[in-house]
Amino acid sequence: MLDFSRVIARIAVPVYFVSLSVWVGGMAILALLVAPLAFQELPSRAQAGAYFGRVLAVFSWVEGICAAVCLLSAILVQFRNRPLEKWAKVQLISLGLMIVIAATHDLHVAPQARAIRAQAGGVMESAPATEQARFASFHRASEILFGLNLLLGIVLAAISFRAFHPPPTRSD
């Protein structure tokens, strides 16, 4: 007889890792390639910032889809095992933390920074000092959240491998 929980796990685990790879790999490409190249190649910081802000806005949709797929896949696999093993709990907590960080960045911090930039006409250098300071604080928060999520995503990949592939139990 066909064991549907095993079939679901055999499908959900690779789907999870592909989604996590797209999510974390996308963050790495944005942080290590797209942002530096934009600020190096575009004629002004204002143009580079506007361009990268649009890239981040589009990526937030990719990130949201990947987060949802990861969460659904992890739940499908881990909740068929009762009780949850230690690494499964750590995996789900870490994934939840990544989702909260991404949501904070994408739904609060980045929109605030974009709004301040838009009020300044896209050129922060000509904005009043108070608006420059507000933008700088949101920009810094954005960098911190993005970097933290990238590092957490790398760690989550290792945690997830352990959670999905627990060591065999010893039968003495």
C-alpha atoms as a printed R data frame, in Angstrom:
    type eleno elety resid chain resno      x      y       z
1   ATOM     1    CA   MET     A     1  0.000  0.000   0.000
2   ATOM     2    CA   LEU     A     2  1.160  3.509  -0.803
3   ATOM     3    CA   ASP     A     3  2.318  5.518   2.217
4   ATOM     4    CA   PHE     A     4  1.265  9.092   1.379
5   ATOM     5    CA   SER     A     5  3.272 10.663   4.203
6   ATOM     6    CA   ARG     A     6  6.478  9.189   2.748
7   ATOM     7    CA   VAL     A     7  5.529 10.355  -0.767
8   ATOM     8    CA   ILE     A     8  4.822 13.853   0.524
9   ATOM     9    CA   ALA     A     9  8.162 13.909   2.358
10  ATOM    10    CA   ARG     A    10 10.029 12.714  -0.747
11  ATOM    11    CA   ILE     A    11  8.535 15.639  -2.689
12  ATOM    12    CA   ALA     A    12  8.499 18.286   0.052
13  ATOM    13    CA   VAL     A    13 12.152 17.993   1.098
14  ATOM    14    CA   PRO     A    14 13.639 18.801  -2.342
15  ATOM    15    CA   VAL     A    15 11.040 21.538  -2.865
16  ATOM    16    CA   TYR     A    16 12.052 23.014   0.508
17  ATOM    17    CA   PHE     A    17 15.750 23.049  -0.371
18  ATOM    18    CA   VAL     A    18 15.142 24.556  -3.829
19  ATOM    19    CA   SER     A    19 13.000 27.317  -2.302
20  ATOM    20    CA   LEU     A    20 15.514 27.988   0.466
21  ATOM    21    CA   SER     A    21 18.323 28.065  -2.115
22  ATOM    22    CA   VAL     A    22 16.487 30.576  -4.306
23  ATOM    23    CA   TRP     A    23 15.678 32.733  -1.273
24  ATOM    24    CA   VAL     A    24 19.116 32.705   0.350
25  ATOM    25    CA   GLY     A    25 21.009 32.591  -2.947
26  ATOM    26    CA   GLY     A    26 18.987 35.547  -4.197
27  ATOM    27    CA   MET     A    27 19.892 37.533  -1.092
28  ATOM    28    CA   ALA     A    28 23.563 36.674  -1.564
29  ATOM    29    CA   ILE     A    29 23.525 37.716  -5.232
30  ATOM    30    CA   LEU     A    30 21.796 40.986  -4.382
31  ATOM    31    CA   ALA     A    31 24.180 41.791  -1.530
32  ATOM    32    CA   LEU     A    32 27.416 40.644  -3.133
33  ATOM    33    CA   LEU     A    33 26.862 41.480  -6.819
34  ATOM    34    CA   VAL     A    34 23.863 43.641  -7.674
35  ATOM    35    CA   ALA     A    35 24.248 46.338  -5.008
36  ATOM    36    CA   PRO     A    36 28.001 46.868  -5.417
37  ATOM    37    CA   LEU     A    37 27.727 46.899  -9.220
38  ATOM    38    CA   ALA     A    38 24.794 49.304  -9.173
39  ATOM    39    CA   PHE     A    39 26.703 51.797  -7.024
40  ATOM    40    CA   GLN     A    40 29.872 51.316  -9.077
41  ATOM    41    CA   GLU     A    41 28.370 51.509 -12.575
42  ATOM    42    CA   LEU     A    42 25.433 53.904 -12.389
43  ATOM    43    CA   PRO     A    43 26.236 57.615 -12.736
44  ATOM    44    CA   SER     A    44 24.987 58.719  -9.309
45  ATOM    45    CA   ARG     A    45 24.253 57.337  -5.858
46  ATOM    46    CA   ALA     A    46 20.663 58.515  -6.261
47  ATOM    47    CA   GLN     A    47 20.203 56.468  -9.430
48  ATOM    48    CA   ALA     A    48 21.915 53.434  -7.901
49  ATOM    49    CA   GLY     A    49 19.807 53.682  -4.748
50  ATOM    50    CA   ALA     A    50 16.591 54.054  -6.728
51  ATOM    51    CA   TYR     A    51 17.522 51.114  -8.956
52  ATOM    52    CA   PHE     A    52 18.481 48.834  -6.079
53  ATOM    53    CA   GLY     A    53 15.348 49.839  -4.178
54  ATOM    54    CA   ARG     A    54 13.234 48.669  -7.128
55  ATOM    55    CA   VAL     A    55 15.215 45.430  -7.305
56  ATOM    56    CA   LEU     A    56 14.578 44.824  -3.592
57  ATOM    57    CA   ALA     A    57 10.866 45.545  -4.036
58  ATOM    58    CA   VAL     A    58 10.633 42.907  -6.772
59  ATOM    59    CA   PHE     A    59 12.755 40.465  -4.780
60  ATOM    60    CA   SER     A    60 10.414 40.824  -1.805
61  ATOM    61    CA   TRP     A    61  7.788 38.965  -3.863
62  ATOM    62    CA   VAL     A    62 10.244 36.168  -4.645
63  ATOM    63    CA   GLU     A    63 11.220 36.099  -0.989
64  ATOM    64    CA   GLY     A    64  7.596 35.868   0.148
65  ATOM    65    CA   ILE     A    65  6.829 32.991  -2.209
66  ATOM    66    CA   CYS     A    66  9.993 31.118  -1.198
67  ATOM    67    CA   ALA     A    67  9.241 31.667   2.503
68  ATOM    68    CA   ALA     A    68  5.706 30.311   2.098
69  ATOM    69    CA   VAL     A    69  6.919 27.264   0.162
70  ATOM    70    CA   CYS     A    70  9.659 26.578   2.738
71  ATOM    71    CA   LEU     A    71  7.212 26.854   5.616
72  ATOM    72    CA   LEU     A    72  4.597 24.637   3.979
73  ATOM    73    CA   SER     A    73  7.204 22.040   2.985
74  ATOM    74    CA   ALA     A    74  8.769 21.968   6.448
75  ATOM    75    CA   ILE     A    75  5.364 21.609   8.098
76  ATOM    76    CA   LEU     A    76  4.353 18.790   5.766
77  ATOM    77    CA   VAL     A    77  7.510 16.863   6.577
78  ATOM    78    CA   GLN     A    78  8.069 17.651  10.239
79  ATOM    79    CA   PHE     A    79  4.528 17.371  11.552
80  ATOM    80    CA   ARG     A    80  4.123 13.844  10.278
81  ATOM    81    CA   ASN     A    81  6.704 12.917  12.921
82  ATOM    82    CA   ARG     A    82  5.301 13.056  16.430
83  ATOM    83    CA   PRO     A    83  6.841 14.263  18.647
84  ATOM    84    CA   LEU     A    84  9.030 16.784  16.844
85  ATOM    85    CA   GLU     A    85 12.722 16.056  17.168
86  ATOM    86    CA   LYS     A    86 15.104 18.694  18.524
87  ATOM    87    CA   TRP     A    87 16.522 19.672  15.111
88  ATOM    88    CA   ALA     A    88 13.027 19.926  13.608
89  ATOM    89    CA   LYS     A    89 12.071 22.401  16.347
90  ATOM    90    CA   VAL     A    90 15.240 24.421  15.763
91  ATOM    91    CA   GLN     A    91 14.544 24.384  12.020
92  ATOM    92    CA   LEU     A    92 10.964 25.618  12.386
93  ATOM    93    CA   ILE     A    93 11.941 28.313  14.888
94  ATOM    94    CA   SER     A    94 14.810 29.509  12.649
95  ATOM    95    CA   LEU     A    95 12.557 29.557   9.591
96  ATOM    96    CA   GLY     A    96  9.915 31.465  11.540
97  ATOM    97    CA   LEU     A    97 12.545 33.994  12.622
98  ATOM    98    CA   MET     A    98 13.681 34.443   9.013
99  ATOM    99    CA   ILE     A    99 10.082 35.062   7.946
100 ATOM   100    CA   VAL     A   100  9.574 37.654  10.712
101 ATOM   101    CA   ILE     A   101 12.817 39.430   9.758
102 ATOM   102    CA   ALA     A   102 11.894 39.425   6.056
103 ATOM   103    CA   ALA     A   103  8.384 40.707   6.798
104 ATOM   104    CA   THR     A   104  9.766 43.477   9.035
105 ATOM   105    CA   HIS     A   105 12.195 44.486   6.305
106 ATOM   106    CA   ASP     A   106  9.787 44.221   3.384
107 ATOM   107    CA   LEU     A   107  6.648 45.617   5.023
108 ATOM   108    CA   HIS     A   108  8.029 48.283   7.337
109 ATOM   109    CA   VAL     A   109 11.681 49.265   6.955
110 ATOM   110    CA   ALA     A   110 12.060 49.298   3.152
111 ATOM   111    CA   PRO     A   111  8.742 51.127   2.499
112 ATOM   112    CA   GLN     A   112  9.711 53.797   5.049
113 ATOM   113    CA   ALA     A   113 13.083 54.315   3.353
114 ATOM   114    CA   ARG     A   114 11.406 54.492  -0.082
115 ATOM   115    CA   ALA     A   115  8.868 57.029   1.191
116 ATOM   116    CA   ILE     A   116 11.584 59.267   2.645
117 ATOM   117    CA   ARG     A   117 13.566 59.042  -0.610
118 ATOM   118    CA   ALA     A   118 10.441 59.875  -2.645
119 ATOM   119    CA   GLN     A   119  9.692 62.921  -0.454
120 ATOM   120    CA   ALA     A   120 13.237 64.113  -1.124
121 ATOM   121    CA   GLY     A   121 12.711 63.810  -4.876
122 ATOM   122    CA   GLY     A   122 14.993 60.783  -5.059
123 ATOM   123    CA   VAL     A   123 18.129 62.720  -4.083
124 ATOM   124    CA   MET     A   124 18.878 62.390  -0.386
125 ATOM   125    CA   GLU     A   125 21.899 64.693  -0.567
126 ATOM   126    CA   SER     A   126 19.612 67.689  -1.180
127 ATOM   127    CA   ALA     A   127 17.114 66.737   1.551
128 ATOM   128    CA   PRO     A   128 17.075 68.465   4.936
129 ATOM   129    CA   ALA     A   129 19.491 67.019   7.492
130 ATOM   130    CA   THR     A   130 16.654 65.571   9.585
131 ATOM   131    CA   GLU     A   131 15.316 63.635   6.584
132 ATOM   132    CA   GLN     A   132 18.819 62.465   5.675
133 ATOM   133    CA   ALA     A   133 19.221 61.183   9.233
134 ATOM   134    CA   ARG     A   134 15.828 59.422   9.130
135 ATOM   135    CA   PHE     A   135 16.696 57.839   5.793
136 ATOM   136    CA   ALA     A   136 20.127 56.792   7.078
137 ATOM   137    CA   SER     A   137 18.572 55.064  10.102
138 ATOM   138    CA   PHE     A   138 16.075 53.125   7.955
139 ATOM   139    CA   HIS     A   139 18.789 52.319   5.426
140 ATOM   140    CA   ARG     A   140 21.067 51.004   8.168
141 ATOM   141    CA   ALA     A   141 18.216 48.942   9.642
142 ATOM   142    CA   SER     A   142 17.568 47.544   6.163
143 ATOM   143    CA   GLU     A   143 21.214 46.514   5.764
144 ATOM   144    CA   ILE     A   144 21.282 44.889   9.189
145 ATOM   145    CA   LEU     A   145 18.031 42.958   8.677
146 ATOM   146    CA   PHE     A   146 19.045 41.842   5.181
147 ATOM   147    CA   GLY     A   147 22.504 40.706   6.327
148 ATOM   148    CA   LEU     A   148 21.125 38.976   9.394
149 ATOM   149    CA   ASN     A   149 18.595 37.094   7.289
150 ATOM   150    CA   LEU     A   150 21.283 36.072   4.802
151 ATOM   151    CA   LEU     A   151 23.448 34.632   7.586
152 ATOM   152    CA   LEU     A   152 20.474 32.979   9.259
153 ATOM   153    CA   GLY     A   153 19.488 31.453   5.918
154 ATOM   154    CA   ILE     A   154 22.924 29.898   5.493
155 ATOM   155    CA   VAL     A   155 22.740 28.452   9.004
156 ATOM   156    CA   LEU     A   156 19.165 27.296   8.361
157 ATOM   157    CA   ALA     A   157 20.325 25.243   5.381
158 ATOM   158    CA   ALA     A   158 22.637 23.225   7.636
159 ATOM   159    CA   ILE     A   159 20.012 22.950  10.379
160 ATOM   160    CA   SER     A   160 17.448 21.799   7.820
161 ATOM   161    CA   PHE     A   161 19.706 19.090   6.491
162 ATOM   162    CA   ARG     A   162 20.057 17.736  10.016
163 ATOM   163    CA   ALA     A   163 16.316 18.128  10.709
164 ATOM   164    CA   PHE     A   164 15.306 16.273   7.546
165 ATOM   165    CA   HIS     A   165 17.992 13.605   7.940
166 ATOM   166    CA   PRO     A   166 18.128 12.696  11.629
167 ATOM   167    CA   PRO     A   167 20.766 10.187  12.677
168 ATOM   168    CA   PRO     A   168 19.524  6.633  12.948
169 ATOM   169    CA   THR     A   169 18.290  5.650  16.354
170 ATOM   170    CA   ARG     A   170 20.359  3.075  18.169
171 ATOM   171    CA   SER     A   171 18.580 -0.053  19.195
172 ATOM   172    CA   ASP     A   172 20.459 -1.591  22.070
